[in-house]
Amino acid sequence: MHRALTGRALPFALLAVVVAAVIWQAPQSFVDAAREIASRRDLTDAQRTLAPVRSNDLPIEAFTGAADAIPADATYHVVVGENIPLRGNQEIALTPLYQYWLFPRRSTRRLADAEWVIAYGASTETLGIRLRERQVEVSPGVVVAEVER
């Protein structure tokens, strides 16, 4: 009988510990969230949008320059080369950040389907496709070029 009570009481005791921890941490979490919101109040829309780029320590010009060069109704493909070393999560974050920043432009998985290419640390001569003459280096080692059709 004693074991049955202990077996039933243990989950309730664990639940009580979890609830107590949440109650103890909740006020500080709300204060932290309020400070975070207040710190971003004076930022422009562009600065807010670029916050993930900054937090991944990627060059902002690579994103703003690509947005300036690629028309809003175009498709593009990002080629990552080895000429710009990427650390930690940068390589994982790079393409999704471009997809976010360049919207409504459409990212395509296949280079052959792209109207534009972003060569991020990659040589445009080795891409295996023909590019138009207009190529813009938007950041050191980052070139945006239109694919010749």
Solvent accessible surface area in square Angstrom, and as a share of the most:
residue,aa,sasa,rsa
1,M,193,0.86
2,H,148,0.66
3,R,209,0.76
4,A,51,0.39
5,L,105,0.52
6,T,75,0.44
7,G,48,0.46
8,R,163,0.60
9,A,55,0.43
10,L,106,0.53
11,P,77,0.48
12,F,144,0.60
13,A,52,0.40
14,L,106,0.53
15,L,102,0.51
16,A,59,0.46
17,V,99,0.57
18,V,89,0.51
19,V,71,0.41
20,A,59,0.46
21,A,49,0.38
22,V,94,0.54
23,I,118,0.60
24,W,195,0.68
25,Q,85,0.38
26,A,33,0.26
27,P,81,0.51
28,Q,91,0.40
29,S,64,0.41
30,F,148,0.61
31,V,64,0.37
32,D,71,0.37
33,A,51,0.39
34,A,59,0.46
35,R,153,0.56
36,E,83,0.37
37,I,127,0.65
38,A,43,0.33
39,S,78,0.51
40,R,106,0.39
41,R,167,0.61
42,D,132,0.69
43,L,60,0.30
44,T,77,0.45
45,D,108,0.56
46,A,53,0.41
47,Q,68,0.30
48,R,95,0.35
49,T,37,0.22
50,L,11,0.06
51,A,24,0.18
52,P,48,0.30
53,V,3,0.01
54,R,122,0.45
55,S,92,0.59
56,N,39,0.20
57,D,94,0.49
58,L,10,0.05
59,P,44,0.28
60,I,40,0.21
61,E,97,0.44
62,A,0,0.00
63,F,0,0.00
64,T,44,0.26
65,G,16,0.16
66,A,0,0.00
67,A,22,0.17
68,D,127,0.66
69,A,12,0.09
70,I,3,0.01
71,P,63,0.40
72,A,55,0.42
73,D,110,0.57
74,A,5,0.04
75,T,22,0.13
76,Y,0,0.00
77,H,33,0.15
78,V,16,0.09
79,V,32,0.19
80,V,53,0.31
81,G,18,0.17
82,E,171,0.77
83,N,109,0.56
84,I,38,0.19
85,P,109,0.68
86,L,39,0.19
87,R,151,0.55
88,G,75,0.72
89,N,102,0.52
90,Q,13,0.06
91,E,105,0.47
92,I,133,0.67
93,A,19,0.15
94,L,0,0.00
95,T,48,0.28
96,P,73,0.46
97,L,17,0.08
98,Y,0,0.00
99,Q,85,0.38
100,Y,129,0.49
101,W,44,0.15
102,L,0,0.00
103,F,158,0.66
104,P,68,0.43
105,R,34,0.12
106,R,124,0.45
107,S,41,0.27
108,T,26,0.15
109,R,230,0.84
110,R,147,0.54
111,L,35,0.17
112,A,60,0.46
113,D,71,0.37
114,A,0,0.00
115,E,70,0.31
116,W,12,0.04
117,V,0,0.00
118,I,0,0.00
119,A,0,0.00
120,Y,2,0.01
121,G,1,0.01
122,A,16,0.12
123,S,40,0.26
124,T,16,0.09
125,E,152,0.68
126,T,109,0.64
127,L,25,0.12
128,G,77,0.75
129,I,49,0.25
130,R,174,0.64
131,L,29,0.15
132,R,111,0.41
133,E,176,0.79
134,R,133,0.48
135,Q,79,0.35
136,V,50,0.29
137,E,110,0.49
138,V,20,0.11
139,S,7,0.05
140,P,117,0.73
141,G,30,0.29
142,V,0,0.00
143,V,29,0.17
144,V,0,0.00
145,A,0,0.00
146,E,51,0.23
147,V,10,0.06
148,E,69,0.31
149,R,169,0.62
